[in-house]
């Protein structure tokens, strides 16, 4: 990461354990689902003019 000493890098980036990582992944999944819901709301409704009346 560009630190002057490997111990600095190890102290900064290795404190994350499995539970922390799992929690962050769950947060990311919630964010992804929220983004999908927002995108769904941006869809234009189908216009009735598109259908031919018989």
C-alpha positions in Angstrom: 0.0 0.0 0.0 3.0 2.3 -0.1 3.8 2.5 3.6 7.4 2.9 4.6 7.3 -0.3 6.7 5.4 -3.5 6.3 4.4 -3.4 10.0 2.4 -0.2 9.3 0.5 -1.9 6.5 -0.1 -5.0 8.6 -1.4 -3.0 11.6 -3.7 -1.0 9.5 -5.2 -3.6 7.2 -5.1 -6.9 9.1 -7.4 -6.1 12.0 -10.5 -7.2 10.1 -11.8 -10.6 11.2 -14.3 -12.9 9.5 -17.3 -11.5 11.4 -16.4 -8.0 10.4 -16.0 -9.0 6.7 -19.3 -10.9 6.8 -21.1 -7.9 8.3 -19.7 -5.7 5.6 -20.8 -8.1 2.9 -24.3 -8.1 4.3 -24.3 -4.3 4.2 -23.2 -4.4 0.6 -25.9 -6.8 -0.3 -28.5 -4.5 1.3 -27.1 -1.6 -0.7 -27.3 -3.6 -3.9 -30.9 -4.5 -3.3 -31.8 -0.9 -2.5 -30.2 0.2 -5.7 -32.2 -2.4 -7.6 -35.4 -1.0 -6.1 -34.4 2.5 -7.1 -33.8 1.4 -10.6 -37.1 -0.4 -10.8 -38.8 2.9 -9.9 -37.1 4.6 -12.8 -38.7 2.3 -15.4 -41.3 4.0 -17.5 -44.8 2.6 -17.3 -46.1 0.9 -20.5 -48.2 3.3 -22.4 -51.6 2.1 -23.5 -51.0 3.7 -26.9 -48.6 0.9 -27.6 -51.4 -1.6 -27.7 -53.7 -2.0 -30.7 -57.3 -2.1 -29.9 -59.2 -4.7 -31.9 
